[in-house]
Amino acid sequence: MQPREGLALSPESRVARMTTRLAALGVASVVTRAKGWIHVRAHVPRPLSPEQWQELLAALAMADAFGLIDSSEDGRSIWAGVHYKTPATVDAARGHGHQP
């Protein structure tokens, strides 16, 4: 498995890089903090090319958890969460990999 970009960064730095990458795609994000987590939410305003989706997923992979909500009413929204105490260098703790 290849190491992912940004794993040795602090939670705040990971979020900053993630939101910068999202902004470069034209995706404006909202960052909130609650109960030990930094939350990033954004609406995906337009169709994205396959290359843009790859970049979007690469940005979200910097989080401990992330997802996509596809709603016919609201379109597509993304969310990501970075935990303040999760070791940034431990894939298993970050929730990436095979899920049962």
Contacts in CASP RR format, 6 or more apart in sequence:
PFRMAT RR
TARGET T0000
AUTHOR 0000-0000-0000
METHOD contacts of the structure
MODEL  1
MQPREGLALSPESRVARMTTRLAALGVASVVTRAKGWIHVRAHVPRPLSP
EQWQELLAALAMADAFGLIDSSEDGRSIWAGVHYKTPATVDAARGHGHQP
1 91 0 8 1.000
4 61 0 8 1.000
4 62 0 8 1.000
4 96 0 8 1.000
5 17 0 8 1.000
5 58 0 8 1.000
5 62 0 8 1.000
6 13 0 8 1.000
6 14 0 8 1.000
6 17 0 8 1.000
6 62 0 8 1.000
6 88 0 8 1.000
7 88 0 8 1.000
7 89 0 8 1.000
8 88 0 8 1.000
8 89 0 8 1.000
9 17 0 8 1.000
9 62 0 8 1.000
9 88 0 8 1.000
10 88 0 8 1.000
11 38 0 8 1.000
11 82 0 8 1.000
11 83 0 8 1.000
11 84 0 8 1.000
11 86 0 8 1.000
11 88 0 8 1.000
12 38 0 8 1.000
14 62 0 8 1.000
14 63 0 8 1.000
14 82 0 8 1.000
14 88 0 8 1.000
15 31 0 8 1.000
15 38 0 8 1.000
15 40 0 8 1.000
15 82 0 8 1.000
17 59 0 8 1.000
17 62 0 8 1.000
18 29 0 8 1.000
18 40 0 8 1.000
18 59 0 8 1.000
18 60 0 8 1.000
18 62 0 8 1.000
18 63 0 8 1.000
18 80 0 8 1.000
18 82 0 8 1.000
19 29 0 8 1.000
19 31 0 8 1.000
19 40 0 8 1.000
21 55 0 8 1.000
21 58 0 8 1.000
21 59 0 8 1.000
22 28 0 8 1.000
22 29 0 8 1.000
22 40 0 8 1.000
22 42 0 8 1.000
22 56 0 8 1.000
22 59 0 8 1.000
23 29 0 8 1.000
24 55 0 8 1.000
25 48 0 8 1.000
25 52 0 8 1.000
25 55 0 8 1.000
25 56 0 8 1.000
25 59 0 8 1.000
26 45 0 8 1.000
27 42 0 8 1.000
27 43 0 8 1.000
27 44 0 8 1.000
27 45 0 8 1.000
27 56 0 8 1.000
27 78 0 8 1.000
28 42 0 8 1.000
28 43 0 8 1.000
29 40 0 8 1.000
29 41 0 8 1.000
29 42 0 8 1.000
30 40 0 8 1.000
30 41 0 8 1.000
30 42 0 8 1.000
31 38 0 8 1.000
31 39 0 8 1.000
31 40 0 8 1.000
32 38 0 8 1.000
32 39 0 8 1.000
32 41 0 8 1.000
33 39 0 8 1.000
36 83 0 8 1.000
36 84 0 8 1.000
36 85 0 8 1.000
37 81 0 8 1.000
37 82 0 8 1.000
37 83 0 8 1.000
37 84 0 8 1.000
38 81 0 8 1.000
38 82 0 8 1.000
38 83 0 8 1.000
38 84 0 8 1.000
39 79 0 8 1.000
39 80 0 8 1.000
39 81 0 8 1.000
40 63 0 8 1.000
40 78 0 8 1.000
40 79 0 8 1.000
40 80 0 8 1.000
40 81 0 8 1.000
40 82 0 8 1.000
41 77 0 8 1.000
41 78 0 8 1.000
41 79 0 8 1.000
41 80 0 8 1.000
42 77 0 8 1.000
42 78 0 8 1.000
42 79 0 8 1.000
43 74 0 8 1.000
43 75 0 8 1.000
43 76 0 8 1.000
43 77 0 8 1.000
44 56 0 8 1.000
44 75 0 8 1.000
44 76 0 8 1.000
44 77 0 8 1.000
44 78 0 8 1.000
48 56 0 8 1.000
56 78 0 8 1.000
60 66 0 8 1.000
60 67 0 8 1.000
60 78 0 8 1.000
60 80 0 8 1.000
61 96 0 8 1.000
62 80 0 8 1.000
62 82 0 8 1.000
63 80 0 8 1.000
63 81 0 8 1.000
63 82 0 8 1.000
64 81 0 8 1.000
64 82 0 8 1.000
64 83 0 8 1.000
64 86 0 8 1.000
64 93 0 8 1.000
64 94 0 8 1.000
64 95 0 8 1.000
65 80 0 8 1.000
65 81 0 8 1.000
65 95 0 8 1.000
66 78 0 8 1.000
66 79 0 8 1.000
66 80 0 8 1.000
66 81 0 8 1.000
67 78 0 8 1.000
67 79 0 8 1.000
67 80 0 8 1.000
68 76 0 8 1.000
68 77 0 8 1.000
68 78 0 8 1.000
69 76 0 8 1.000
69 77 0 8 1.000
69 78 0 8 1.000
69 79 0 8 1.000
70 76 0 8 1.000
71 77 0 8 1.000
86 93 0 8 1.000
86 94 0 8 1.000
87 93 0 8 1.000
87 94 0 8 1.000
88 94 0 8 1.000
91 97 0 8 1.000
END
